[in-house]
Amino acid sequence: MKRSSFLLTLVLALCCLAGCGAPANGGRSDSSPSQSAPTGESGERPQRVLVAYFSATGNTETLARYAAQALGADLYEIEPEIPYTADDLNYSDDGSRASVEMGDASARPAIAARMEGMEGYDVVLLGYPIWWGQAPRIVSTFLESYDFGGKTVVPFCTSGSSDIGSSAEQLHPLCGEGVIWLTGRRFAGGTSYEEMAQWVGGLELPPRAEQ
């Protein structure tokens, strides 16, 4: 009897120890990180931002991607229905496609695909190269294709030397009434991510809408 009682006591003790060491979730290991609150308080950053850009050689595309990454924004490429070839971009040829378009203020090259959901964005950063001191005409096509009323538009451009001034003045009226147009900036090719992030981080963008 004593031996039986001893064995029973030992078994009960082992069971208690096993129960204390078991995970509270029934034995399943949960290695997923805890949920954290969204970064920043309401009103600290824009609700929805789009970076729209046209890039014929890739310089503007790189900076547009930098801006979108820094802001956590969506990205949309303004793609021409008929892509530009190297011959089209021959600035020394007065008969090249780009030369002809830039010589005609009414030219509106067609865009391959429409940007869906434009009405859902509060801020649009608009990137483009400088051609003959102006934004390419396809950027005009883009601006005239949507209602920018109530939105904030921030232009930026890439060029070897030309400033953004006259190109922005040309584009601003194409956005229609009620747009908030911020002063843009010109960037050289090869601009770093850090420089782009610093610029977009310093923009006075509208606060996030209250939910």
N, C-alpha and C positions, 0 to 999 in steps of 0.2 A: 504494500500500500504506500509505504513511504517513497519507494522508487517511482511508482506511478504518479504520485502527487508531485514529485520533483520534476518529472518529464513534462507534466501538464503545465506546471508553472513556467518552465523553460520555453515551451512553445508559445505560451501567451506573451511572454516578454519579447520574443523575437518578432511576433506579429505587431506588437506596439511600436517597436523600433522601426520596422518596415513602413508602417503607416506614417510615422513622423517624417521619414525621409522622402516620401513621395511628393511630386510636384502638385501644387494646389489645383492645377488645371487638368488633373486626371492623368498625368504622365506625358502630355504633349509638350514638347519644347517649343516655345514661341520666341524666335530670335528677331522678329520684326521690330523696327524702331517705333518709339511712341509717337503719336500724332502731335505735331506742334501747331501753334497758331500761325495764321498767315503773317508774312513779313510786313511790318509797318502797321500803323493805325489807319483807320478810314480817313481819307482826305489827304494822305501823304503822297499819293502817286495817281497817275491817270487810271481810269477804269479799263479802257481797251485802247491799245495803240497798234497802228499798222505802219510798217515801213514799206512803201511802194517805191520801186526804182526802175529806171531804164539804164541798161549798160550794154554798150556795143562791143567793148574790148575787155571787160572784166574788172576794170578799176573801180567803177561805181558799185558794182555788185559786192565786192569785198567789203567796202565801207558800210553798205546797207546791211550786210550780215552782221558786222560788228555792232551796229546800232541796235538791230533787233535783239541780239544776244544781251547787250547791256541793259536793255529796257524790258526784256521778257516779252517782246512784241511779236506779232505775226508779220510774215514777209510775203510780199507779192511782187512778182517781176512783170513789168510792162513789156510784154513780148510782141514784136511786130508780126503781123500776119504774114508778111514776106520778110524773112530775115535779111539783115544787111550783110553784104559780102565785103571783102577787102576793097574791091573796085568801087563799090557803092560809097565807101568812106574815104575815097581818094580826094583829099581837100584841094589838091593842086589842079584837079580836073573840073572845070566849070560845068561840065556836062554830067558829072557823077550824080548819083541819086541824092546823096546828102547835100551836095551843092545846090541842086535844083530845089529841093525842099526848103532849104534855109533861105533861098532867094524869094520864096513865096510865102508871105505871112499867113495866107489862108490854107496852106497845105495841112492836111490832117491824115497822116498815115494810119492805116487800120491796125487795130490791136487784135492779137490772136484769140484771146479769151477774156471774157468779162469777169471782173472781180465781184464775186457774190458776197452779200452780207455787208456791203459798205456802210449801210445805215447803222450798224452796230458799233462802229468805231467813234471814239471821242477825239482822237489825235491821229493825224497822218503825217509821217515824215516822208518827204518827197525827194528822192535822190536822182541825179542825172549828170551827164557830162556836159561840158560847154562846147558848143559847135558855133563857130563864127560869133562868139560873144553872147550867144543865146542858148536857151534850152532847146533840145531837138524837138521838132514839131510833134512828134508822137506823144510827148509829155502834155502838149496842149490837147491832143485827142483825149488823153486820160482825164484831165481836169474837166473837160466839157461833157464827159460821159456820166457824171455823178452829181448828186446834190451835196455840197459841202457846208450847207447852212448849219450853224451851230458847232461846227467842228473847228479844231485848231490845226492849222497846216504849218509845217516847218520845213522849208526847203534846204537842201544842201547839195553842193555840186563838186565835181572833180574837174580840175583843169591844170594845165601847165603854168598858167600865169593869170588868166582872166579872173576877175573877182565875180561874186555872185550877183552883185547889185542889179545890173540891167536885166539879167535873165529873170530875177525874182519880180521885178517891176512888170515885166511882160506877162508873167504867169498869174500874178495876184488877181487881176480882174476876171480871169477865166473861171475862178472858183464860184462866182456869183455872190449873192447877198448873204450877209450874216456869218461870214467866215472870219475866224480869228487868225490873222496871218502874222506869224512871228518872224523876226529877222533871222535869216539863214547864214550859212557859212560856206566858204570854199575850202576844199581840202586838196592837197597834192596827192598824186599817186604814191602808194607806199606808206600812207599814214597808218600808224599803229593802232591796235585795238585800244590801248590805254588812252591815247589821245581822243579817239572817237567816244569812248565811254565817259571820259571827263566832260566832253562837250554836251552829250545828251543828258548827263547827270546834272548839269547846271541850267538846263532849260526850265523856264517858268511855265510848266505845263499845268493844266487845270486839275483840281483835286478829284479824287475818285467820287463818283456820285454816291449819295447815301442810299442804302438799300431799305 
